[in-house]
Each structure stands twice: as C-alpha cells, then as structure tokens.
C-alpha cells in the first residue's frame, strides 16, 4: 500500500529553481524535470520571474520566439539558503524514517 506524498508549494518552487540552476532552460523541459503539468509550471515560472528569482529570455526563432529561463543571483541565493537549511535539519533522514 503506497500512498503518494503531496509536495508543498515550496518543494515545487525549489524543484523549478534546482532544474533551472542545473541548466534546464526550456519551459517544457522544466515541466518534465519537476514532474508537473503545464499550468502549474507556467504559474510557478511567472511567479519566480516576478519575484526576480528567474530571468526570462525570449530567443527569436524561425517561425516564433521561444522562451528560456535562467537563475538570477537572487534565485541562487534562495537555493543556497534552503539547501543549507536542509543540511542543518537532515530533512531527508526524517522523511525516510517515518
């Protein structure tokens, strides 16, 4: 009997930041990396751009322009902060023992 654990909004946002920080820059690829559907991915990307954590680039293509995303310095700071907190709390160890 395996129950799925719902991810928090923070988990989803950090997942997107990690994906983009790891070099995934296309919206569809980000969606697959974080295992989300299209609408939530778009909402999170829009929110992160608004907050200055991600930068949106528009690359001109043959037929239409394409969006790409990059991690800002502020976004990198947020990732470092939460990664440090996770190390301090050993959150992964707590989750696997329950």
C-alpha positions as CSV (number, residue, x, y, z in Angstrom):
1,X,0.0,0.0,0.0
2,X,1.9,3.0,-1.3
3,X,0.5,6.4,-0.6
4,X,1.7,9.3,-2.6
5,X,3.1,12.3,-0.7
6,X,1.9,15.6,-1.9
7,X,4.6,18.1,-2.5
8,X,4.3,21.6,-0.9
9,X,4.4,24.7,-2.9
10,X,7.9,25.3,-1.5
11,X,9.0,21.9,-2.8
12,X,7.7,22.7,-6.3
13,X,9.3,26.1,-6.4
14,X,12.7,24.8,-5.2
15,X,12.4,22.0,-7.7
16,X,12.0,24.5,-10.5
17,X,14.9,26.6,-9.2
18,X,17.1,23.5,-9.0
19,X,16.1,22.4,-12.5
20,X,16.9,25.9,-14.0
21,X,20.1,26.1,-11.9
22,X,21.1,22.8,-13.3
23,X,20.9,24.0,-16.8
24,X,17.3,23.2,-17.8
25,X,16.1,26.4,-19.5
26,X,13.1,25.4,-21.7
27,X,9.7,25.6,-20.1
28,X,8.7,22.1,-21.3
29,X,11.9,20.6,-20.0
30,X,11.5,22.3,-16.7
31,X,7.9,20.9,-16.5
32,X,9.3,17.4,-17.1
33,X,12.2,17.8,-14.6
34,X,9.8,18.8,-11.8
35,X,7.1,16.4,-12.9
36,X,4.3,18.9,-13.1
37,X,1.6,19.7,-15.6
38,X,1.7,22.7,-17.9
39,X,-0.5,25.2,-16.0
40,X,1.2,24.9,-12.6
41,X,4.6,25.1,-14.3
42,X,3.6,28.3,-16.1
43,X,2.2,29.8,-12.9
44,X,5.4,29.0,-10.9
45,X,7.7,30.3,-13.7
46,X,5.7,33.5,-13.9
47,X,5.8,34.0,-10.1
48,X,9.5,33.3,-9.9
49,X,10.2,35.8,-12.7
50,X,8.0,38.4,-10.9
51,X,10.0,37.9,-7.7
52,X,13.3,38.2,-9.5
53,X,14.4,34.7,-8.8
54,X,14.4,33.7,-12.5
55,X,15.2,35.7,-15.6
56,X,13.1,35.2,-18.8
57,X,14.8,35.4,-22.1
58,X,13.0,35.5,-25.5
59,X,15.0,33.8,-28.2
60,X,13.9,34.7,-31.8
61,X,13.2,31.6,-33.8
62,X,12.3,30.9,-37.5
63,X,8.6,30.9,-37.0
64,X,8.1,32.2,-33.5
65,X,10.1,33.3,-30.5
66,X,11.0,30.8,-27.7
67,X,11.2,31.5,-24.0
68,X,14.2,30.4,-22.0
69,X,14.8,30.8,-18.3
70,X,17.9,31.5,-16.2
71,X,18.6,31.6,-12.5
72,X,19.3,35.1,-11.1
73,X,21.8,35.9,-8.4
74,X,18.8,36.3,-6.0
75,X,17.5,32.8,-7.1
76,X,20.9,31.3,-6.5
77,X,20.9,32.8,-3.0
78,X,17.5,31.3,-2.3
79,X,18.6,27.9,-3.4
80,X,21.8,28.1,-1.3
81,X,19.7,29.2,1.7
82,X,17.3,26.3,1.5
83,X,19.9,23.7,0.7
84,X,21.9,24.9,3.7
85,X,18.7,24.6,5.9
86,X,18.1,21.1,4.6
87,X,21.6,20.1,5.5
88,X,21.2,21.5,9.0
89,X,17.9,19.8,9.6
90,X,18.7,16.5,7.9
91,X,15.1,16.6,6.4
92,X,15.8,13.7,4.1
93,X,16.7,11.5,7.0
94,X,13.5,12.4,8.9
95,X,11.3,11.7,5.9
96,X,12.7,8.3,5.2
97,X,12.4,7.1,8.8
98,X,8.6,7.7,9.1
